[in-house]
Amino acid sequence: MEVTSSWDKWVEDALSKLESLHLLRSLRPIYLRNEPEHPIKADAPIQDEFQVFDEMQQWDRSSVEIQISDATFQKWVNHISSSGDEADSRRMESPQRYKKLLLFSGNDYLGLSSHPTIGKAAAKAAQEHGMGPRGSALICGYTNYHRLLESCLADLKKKEDCLLCPTGFAANMALMVTLGNVGSLLASGTKSLKHERVAIFSDALNHASIIDGIHLAERQHSVEVFIYRHCNMTHLNTLLSSCPLRKKVVVTDSLFSMDGDFAPMIELVRLRKKYGFLLVIDDAHGTFVCGKSGGGVGEEFNCEKDIDICVGTLSKAAGCHGGFIACRQLLYILLPRSQKVEATNTIKRSLFYIFDCYTSTCCGCIPWYDLAAAVIVARKEMWRRRAIWDRVQDFRTLTGIPISSPIISLIIGSEDKALDASQHLLRSGLHVTAIRPPTVPPNSCRLRVTLTAAHTRNDLERLTNALSCCLDLKEISVNSSNAYARM
């Protein structure tokens, strides 16, 4: 079944409807002062300010070697709640003492948050262009640098276009509502009839941002929602085959943040060809980590062309801030312009601002230098990807646990046991957080360990030795495939 032609036709019709209602809005980029004569392009040779390195440097360790105040440490290890006031220097009666920790709970997978090239790029941009966004994107907050960064990310994801968002969370929210609005805009009346709605099939363990976006679309009566068991393609096939709705979307995390397992991409692609649904992946934890050039899970499984929409973030492996939606050009045109039209032809303000302010918080007026530097460094410093997957292999070798990614989910069960294990690691100088409800289902509390390119084999030995003192690693489950999240 041809996916592209059907959805392109529906999106074209939705855009025509918006135009007929005089609701199409234009993005008109402004050019910032101190504009260079020859703006840097993503495929241009690396210039001096975008210096890259071919091995780990001393400053890389600052992304995993952290410290907390002794007061914070004592409260944490003794189960005493804290508002963070102990870090307020104005309240200190004596000099602070600090506890050094090795971080195993962050999402800075490549260690780029401490990269000097990216820091220098951000400082240079701030000095030359200032900080504030000036206004929302549809007024005056969208610049040529935003557009250049979008093109750079579209190239990374092998897509026609890309839309920047303030966060990955906002990107998923915006996308789910937009897809629902296709059904609303093409409805024969003022509200979508059931057969006119968009059917969204969502993995049971998808990220909260996807779930919240679907909830918002549901409240507008524009979608019908179907939850399939985690990574269970037999269940998804059954739901798809029994669904009479024509407009179908399947959305899934590509690399699940709490379980560390990959979506079954090859099976999803096969079902996409069979049923003609729009395939959406949230590649927040795969971007820059997976694939030879850092293109993500799609590149890793050689199925980039079969992924219709890829949502990503710049706050994890890129070490910066912001989110994006990479997609076909028609969807790019629709995304910030698909405001829901009520029966009275008024625009729902809350939804309007989901889209209209996306560049206002996405790096203000310094979007290109630091984020483009991060994208270029992440792609060019390929040793970082090799290092992180070497650490994955180290963990397998040291523990015998067959993990599949840098996200290691050690399922313990009860909340008390998870907290006790986390505090044992804390006393051993290791920052590993216990994950509890509502982030995960009841009785599936866990230690979520994350590996990065800045970790070493010695770090892994220290971690596994401490884990073996508080857990029976031979009995630990490393995923919770039978656990379901409720929509």
C-alpha positions as CSV (number, residue, x, y, z in Angstrom):
1,M,0.0,0.0,0.0
2,E,1.4,3.4,-1.0
3,V,1.9,5.5,2.2
4,T,3.3,8.7,0.8
5,S,0.6,9.5,-1.8
6,S,-2.4,9.0,0.5
7,W,-1.0,11.1,3.4
8,D,0.4,13.8,1.0
9,K,-3.1,14.1,-0.5
10,W,-4.7,14.5,3.0
11,V,-2.1,17.1,4.1
12,E,-2.5,19.0,0.8
13,D,-6.3,19.1,1.3
14,A,-5.8,20.2,5.0
15,L,-3.6,23.1,3.8
16,S,-6.1,24.1,1.2
17,K,-8.8,24.2,3.9
18,L,-6.6,26.4,6.0
19,E,-6.0,28.7,3.1
20,S,-9.7,28.9,2.3
21,L,-10.3,30.0,5.9
22,H,-7.5,32.6,5.7
23,L,-5.6,30.8,8.5
24,L,-2.3,30.0,6.8
25,R,0.6,31.9,8.4
26,S,4.0,32.5,7.0
27,L,7.4,32.2,8.6
28,R,9.5,35.2,7.5
29,P,13.1,34.9,8.8
30,I,14.9,38.0,9.8
31,Y,18.6,38.4,9.3
32,L,20.6,39.2,12.4
33,R,23.1,42.0,12.7
34,N,26.8,41.1,12.3
35,E,25.8,38.7,9.6
36,P,28.8,36.9,8.2
37,E,29.3,37.2,4.4
38,H,29.5,33.4,4.0
39,P,27.3,31.6,6.6
40,I,28.6,28.2,7.7
41,K,26.9,25.2,6.1
42,A,26.5,21.8,7.6
43,D,28.6,20.1,4.9
44,A,31.3,22.8,4.9
45,P,34.8,22.1,6.1
46,I,35.2,22.5,9.9
47,Q,36.4,26.0,10.7
48,D,38.7,26.9,13.6
49,E,35.8,27.7,15.9
50,F,34.4,24.3,15.2
51,Q,37.4,22.4,16.3
52,V,37.0,18.6,16.7
53,F,39.1,16.0,18.5
54,D,40.0,12.4,17.7
55,E,40.1,11.0,21.3
56,M,38.9,11.8,24.8
57,Q,40.3,15.0,26.4
58,Q,40.7,15.8,30.1
59,W,37.7,18.1,30.0
60,D,35.4,15.3,28.8
61,R,35.5,13.9,32.3
62,S,33.6,16.9,33.7
63,S,30.4,15.5,32.1
64,V,30.6,12.5,34.5
65,E,32.7,13.7,37.4
66,I,30.4,15.8,39.5
67,Q,30.1,17.0,43.1
68,I,27.3,17.8,45.5
69,S,27.4,19.5,48.9
70,D,27.9,17.4,51.9
71,A,24.6,18.7,53.3
72,T,22.8,17.5,50.1
73,F,24.6,14.1,50.3
74,Q,23.6,13.6,54.0
75,K,20.0,14.4,53.3
76,W,19.9,12.1,50.3
77,V,21.5,9.1,51.9
78,N,19.3,9.4,55.0
79,H,16.0,9.7,53.1
80,I,15.5,13.3,54.1
81,S,13.6,15.4,51.6
82,S,15.3,18.6,50.3
83,S,14.2,21.7,48.5
84,G,17.8,22.5,47.5
85,D,18.2,25.3,50.0
86,E,21.4,23.8,51.2
87,A,23.1,25.0,48.0
88,D,22.1,28.6,48.6
89,S,25.3,30.3,49.6
90,R,23.4,33.1,51.3
91,R,22.2,30.5,53.9
92,M,25.6,29.1,54.6
93,E,27.1,29.6,58.1
94,S,30.4,27.8,57.3
95,P,32.3,26.9,54.2
96,Q,30.8,24.1,52.2
97,R,32.2,20.7,51.9
98,Y,31.6,18.6,48.9
99,K,31.2,14.9,48.0
100,K,32.5,13.8,44.6
101,L,30.4,11.4,42.6
102,L,30.7,9.6,39.3
103,L,27.5,10.2,37.3
104,F,25.7,7.2,35.8
105,S,22.2,8.7,35.5
106,G,22.3,11.4,32.9
107,N,21.4,11.6,29.2
108,D,24.6,13.3,28.0
109,Y,25.5,10.2,26.0
110,L,28.4,11.7,24.0
111,G,29.7,14.0,26.8
112,L,29.2,17.1,24.6
113,S,27.8,19.3,27.4
114,S,31.4,20.0,28.4
115,H,32.8,20.3,24.9
116,P,34.8,23.6,24.6
117,T,33.9,24.0,20.9
118,I,30.2,24.2,21.6
119,G,30.7,26.5,24.6
120,K,32.8,28.9,22.6
121,A,30.2,28.9,19.8
122,A,27.5,29.8,22.2
123,A,29.5,32.6,23.8
124,K,30.4,34.0,20.4
125,A,26.8,34.0,19.2
126,A,25.6,35.6,22.5
127,Q,28.2,38.4,22.1
128,E,27.4,39.0,18.4
129,H,23.6,38.6,18.4
130,G,22.4,38.9,22.0
131,M,20.1,36.5,23.8
132,G,16.4,37.4,23.5
133,P,14.1,35.9,20.9
134,R,12.5,39.3,20.1
135,G,9.1,37.7,19.6
136,S,7.3,34.5,18.6
137,A,8.3,32.7,15.4
138,L,5.3,33.9,13.4
139,I,6.1,37.5,14.2
140,C,9.8,38.2,14.4
141,G,11.5,35.5,16.4
142,Y,12.4,33.3,13.4
143,T,15.8,34.0,11.9
144,N,18.0,32.8,9.0
145,Y,20.0,30.9,11.6
146,H,17.0,28.9,12.7
147,R,16.4,28.0,9.1
148,L,20.0,26.9,8.6
149,L,19.8,24.7,11.7
150,E,16.6,23.1,10.5
151,S,18.2,22.3,7.2
152,C,21.2,20.8,9.0
153,L,18.9,18.5,11.1
154,A,16.9,17.6,8.1
155,D,20.1,16.4,6.4
156,L,21.0,14.4,9.5
157,K,17.7,12.6,9.4
158,K,17.5,12.2,5.6
159,K,14.3,14.2,5.5
160,E,13.0,17.0,3.2
161,D,12.6,19.5,6.0
162,C,12.6,20.1,9.8
163,L,10.9,22.2,12.3
164,L,12.6,23.5,15.5
165,C,10.7,23.2,18.8
166,P,11.5,24.5,22.3
167,T,11.9,20.9,23.6
168,G,11.5,17.3,22.5
169,F,8.4,17.2,24.8
170,A,6.8,20.1,23.0
171,A,7.7,18.6,19.6
172,N,5.7,15.4,20.4
173,M,2.8,17.4,21.8
174,A,2.7,19.6,18.7
175,L,3.0,16.7,16.3
176,M,0.2,14.5,17.8
177,V,-2.2,17.5,17.7
178,T,-1.2,18.4,14.1
179,L,-1.9,14.8,12.9
180,G,-5.3,14.9,14.6
181,N,-6.1,18.2,13.0
182,V,-5.8,16.6,9.6
183,G,-8.9,14.7,10.4
184,S,-10.6,17.8,11.8
185,L,-9.8,20.0,8.9
186,L,-11.1,17.4,6.4
187,A,-14.3,16.7,8.3
188,S,-17.6,17.1,6.4
189,G,-19.1,19.1,9.3
190,T,-17.9,21.2,12.2
191,K,-16.7,18.1,14.1
192,S,-15.1,15.0,12.9
193,L,-17.3,12.0,12.6
194,K,-15.8,8.7,13.9
195,H,-14.9,7.4,10.4
196,E,-13.3,10.8,9.6
197,R,-10.9,10.7,12.5
198,V,-7.2,9.8,12.5
199,A,-6.4,6.4,14.1
200,I,-3.3,6.6,16.3
201,F,-1.6,3.3,17.4
202,S,0.8,3.9,20.3
203,D,3.2,1.6,22.0
204,A,2.2,1.0,25.6
205,L,5.5,2.3,27.0
206,N,5.8,5.4,24.8
207,H,7.2,8.6,26.4
208,A,4.8,10.8,28.4
209,S,5.1,13.6,25.8
210,I,3.5,11.3,23.2
211,I,0.8,10.3,25.6
212,D,0.0,13.9,26.6
213,G,-0.1,14.9,22.9
214,I,-2.5,12.1,22.1
215,H,-4.6,13.2,25.1
216,L,-4.8,16.7,23.8
217,A,-5.8,15.5,20.3
218,E,-8.5,13.2,22.0
219,R,-10.0,16.2,23.8
220,Q,-10.6,17.8,20.4
221,H,-12.3,14.6,19.2
222,S,-10.0,14.3,16.2
223,V,-8.4,10.9,16.9
224,E,-9.2,7.4,17.8
225,V,-6.5,5.8,20.0
226,F,-5.3,2.2,20.1
227,I,-2.6,1.0,22.5
228,Y,-0.6,-2.0,21.5
229,R,1.4,-4.1,23.9
230,H,5.0,-3.1,24.2
231,C,6.9,-3.9,21.0
232,N,4.3,-6.6,20.3
233,M,3.9,-6.6,16.5
234,T,1.4,-9.5,16.6
235,H,-0.9,-7.3,18.7
236,L,-0.3,-4.2,16.5
237,N,-1.1,-6.3,13.4
238,T,-4.4,-7.4,14.9
239,L,-5.4,-3.8,15.8
240,L,-4.5,-2.5,12.4
241,S,-6.3,-5.3,10.5
242,S,-9.5,-4.7,12.5
243,C,-9.5,-0.8,12.2
244,P,-11.8,0.6,9.5
245,L,-10.3,4.1,9.6
246,R,-8.3,5.1,6.6
247,K,-6.0,7.6,8.2
248,K,-3.6,5.5,10.3
249,V,-0.6,6.6,12.3
250,V,1.8,4.4,14.3
251,V,4.0,6.2,16.9
252,T,6.7,4.7,19.0
253,D,9.9,5.5,20.8
254,S,12.8,4.3,18.8
255,L,15.0,3.6,21.9
256,F,12.8,3.4,25.1
257,S,14.1,5.7,27.8
258,M,13.1,3.5,30.8
259,D,13.8,0.0,29.4
260,G,16.7,0.6,27.1
261,D,15.2,-1.7,24.3
262,F,14.8,-0.8,20.7
263,A,11.5,-0.7,18.8
264,P,11.2,-3.6,16.3
265,M,12.0,-1.3,13.4
266,I,12.2,-4.0,10.7
267,E,8.8,-5.4,11.7
268,L,7.3,-1.9,11.8
269,V,8.5,-1.2,8.3
270,R,7.0,-4.4,7.1
271,L,3.6,-3.5,8.7
272,R,3.8,0.0,7.2
273,K,4.1,-1.4,3.7
274,K,1.1,-3.7,4.4
275,Y,-1.3,-1.2,5.9
276,G,-0.1,2.2,4.6
277,F,0.2,4.0,8.0
278,L,2.3,7.0,8.7
279,L,5.3,5.8,10.8
280,V,6.4,8.3,13.5
281,I,9.4,7.6,15.8
282,D,10.6,9.6,18.8
283,D,14.4,9.2,18.4
284,A,15.3,11.3,21.5
285,H,17.7,8.7,22.8
286,G,19.0,7.4,19.5
287,T,20.0,10.6,17.7
288,F,23.8,11.0,17.5
289,V,24.1,7.7,19.5
290,C,23.1,5.2,16.9
291,G,24.2,4.8,13.2
292,K,27.6,5.3,11.7
293,S,27.1,9.1,11.3
294,G,24.8,9.6,14.3
295,G,21.6,9.6,12.2
296,G,19.9,7.6,14.9
297,V,17.9,4.4,15.1
298,G,16.7,4.7,11.5
299,E,20.3,4.7,10.2
300,E,21.2,1.9,12.6
301,F,18.5,-0.4,11.1
302,N,18.9,1.0,7.6
303,C,15.3,2.1,7.3
304,E,15.5,5.9,7.3
305,K,13.5,6.1,4.1
306,D,10.6,4.2,5.7
307,I,10.3,6.5,8.7
308,D,7.8,9.3,7.7
309,I,8.4,11.6,10.7
310,C,11.3,11.6,13.2
311,V,11.1,13.6,16.4
312,G,14.3,14.4,18.2
313,T,15.9,16.4,21.0
314,L,19.1,18.4,21.3
315,S,19.2,18.2,25.1
316,K,20.6,14.7,25.3
317,A,23.4,13.4,23.1
318,A,23.9,16.9,21.5
319,G,24.5,18.4,25.0
320,C,22.5,21.5,24.3
321,H,18.8,22.4,24.3
322,G,15.8,22.2,22.0
323,G,13.7,19.7,20.0
324,F,12.8,19.2,16.4
325,I,10.5,17.4,14.0
326,A,12.1,16.1,10.7
327,C,9.6,15.2,8.0
328,R,8.4,15.8,4.5
329,Q,8.0,19.3,3.3
330,L,4.2,19.3,3.2
331,L,4.1,18.3,6.9
332,Y,6.6,21.0,7.7
333,I,4.3,23.6,6.1
334,L,1.4,22.3,8.0
335,L,3.0,21.9,11.5
336,P,3.0,25.6,12.7
337,R,-0.1,26.5,10.8
338,S,-2.6,23.8,11.7
339,Q,-4.5,25.7,14.4
340,K,-7.8,24.1,15.4
341,V,-10.8,25.9,14.0
342,E,-13.8,25.9,16.2
343,A,-17.4,26.1,15.0
344,T,-17.3,29.8,15.4
345,N,-14.1,30.1,13.3
346,T,-12.0,31.2,16.2
347,I,-8.5,29.9,16.8
348,K,-8.0,28.0,20.0
349,R,-5.3,30.1,21.7
350,S,-3.7,27.4,23.7
351,L,-3.0,25.3,20.7
352,F,-1.9,28.3,18.6
353,Y,0.9,29.0,21.1
354,I,2.2,25.4,21.1
355,F,3.3,26.1,17.6
356,D,3.8,29.9,17.5
357,C,6.3,30.1,20.3
358,Y,8.5,27.2,19.3
359,T,11.6,29.3,18.5
360,S,11.1,31.7,21.3
361,T,12.5,29.3,23.8
362,C,14.6,27.3,21.4
363,C,17.9,29.0,22.1
364,G,16.7,32.5,21.6
365,C,18.9,34.3,19.2
366,I,21.9,32.0,19.5
367,P,20.4,28.9,17.7
368,W,22.9,28.3,14.9
369,Y,26.4,28.6,16.4
370,D,26.1,26.4,19.4
371,L,23.6,23.9,18.1
372,A,25.2,23.7,14.7
373,A,28.6,23.2,16.4
374,A,27.0,20.4,18.5
375,V,25.6,18.7,15.4
376,I,28.9,19.0,13.5
377,V,31.0,17.8,16.5
378,A,28.6,14.9,17.2
379,R,28.8,13.7,13.6
380,K,32.5,14.3,13.1
381,E,33.9,12.9,16.4
382,M,32.9,9.4,15.5
383,W,35.1,8.0,18.3
384,R,32.5,9.1,20.8
385,R,29.9,6.6,19.3
386,R,32.6,3.9,19.3
387,A,33.4,4.6,22.9
388,I,29.8,4.5,24.1
389,W,29.2,1.1,22.4
390,D,32.5,-0.2,23.8
391,R,31.2,0.6,27.3
392,V,28.0,-1.3,26.5
393,Q,30.2,-4.3,25.6
394,D,32.2,-3.8,28.8
395,F,29.0,-4.0,30.9
396,R,27.9,-7.2,29.2
397,T,31.3,-8.7,29.8
398,L,31.5,-7.7,33.4
399,T,28.0,-8.7,34.4
400,G,26.8,-11.2,31.9
401,I,23.6,-9.2,31.4
402,P,22.7,-9.0,27.7
403,I,22.0,-5.3,27.5
404,S,21.3,-3.8,24.0
405,S,21.9,-0.1,24.5
406,P,23.6,2.5,26.8
407,I,20.4,2.6,28.8
408,I,20.5,-0.1,31.4
409,S,17.2,-0.7,33.3
410,L,17.8,-3.0,36.3
411,I,14.3,-4.0,37.4
412,I,14.3,-4.4,41.2
413,G,10.5,-4.4,42.0
414,S,9.6,-2.6,45.2
415,E,10.2,1.1,45.9
416,D,12.0,0.4,49.1
417,K,14.5,-2.0,47.5
418,A,15.2,0.4,44.6
419,L,15.9,3.3,47.0
420,D,18.1,1.1,49.2
421,A,20.2,0.0,46.2
422,S,20.5,3.6,45.0
423,Q,21.7,4.8,48.4
424,H,24.3,2.0,48.6
425,L,25.6,3.2,45.2
426,L,25.6,6.8,46.5
427,R,27.7,5.8,49.5
428,S,30.1,4.2,47.0
429,G,30.4,7.5,45.2
430,L,28.1,6.7,42.3
431,H,25.1,8.8,41.2
432,V,22.5,6.3,40.1
433,T,18.8,7.3,40.6
434,A,16.0,4.9,41.6
435,I,13.1,5.3,39.1
436,R,9.7,4.9,40.8
437,P,6.0,5.4,39.9
438,P,4.5,7.3,38.2
439,T,7.5,7.3,35.9
440,V,7.3,3.5,35.7
441,P,4.4,1.1,36.6
442,P,4.0,-0.1,40.2
443,N,6.3,-3.0,41.3
444,S,8.7,-2.3,38.4
445,C,10.9,0.2,40.3
446,R,14.4,0.1,38.9
447,L,17.9,1.5,38.8
448,R,18.3,3.3,35.5
449,V,22.0,3.3,34.6
450,T,23.2,5.2,31.6
451,L,26.6,4.9,29.9
452,T,28.4,7.6,28.1
453,A,31.4,8.2,25.8
454,A,33.1,9.9,28.8
455,H,33.1,6.8,30.9
456,T,36.1,4.4,31.0
457,R,36.5,0.7,31.5
458,N,37.7,1.4,35.0
459,D,34.5,3.3,35.7
460,L,32.5,0.3,34.6
461,E,34.5,-2.0,36.9
462,R,33.8,0.4,39.8
463,L,30.1,0.4,39.0
464,T,29.7,-3.3,38.6
465,N,31.6,-4.1,41.8
466,A,29.3,-1.7,43.7
467,L,26.2,-3.2,42.0
468,S,27.2,-6.8,42.9
469,C,27.3,-5.8,46.6
470,C,23.7,-4.7,46.7
471,L,22.1,-6.8,43.9
472,D,22.2,-10.4,42.7
473,L,23.0,-9.5,39.1
474,K,22.2,-13.1,38.0
475,E,18.6,-12.7,39.1
476,I,18.0,-9.1,37.9
477,S,15.6,-8.5,35.0
478,V,16.8,-5.9,32.5
479,N,13.5,-4.9,31.0
480,S,9.8,-4.9,31.8
481,S,8.2,-5.9,28.5
482,N,5.1,-7.1,30.3
483,A,4.6,-3.8,32.1
484,Y,2.0,-1.5,30.5
485,A,1.6,2.3,30.8
486,R,-1.9,3.5,31.0
487,M,-3.1,6.2,28.5
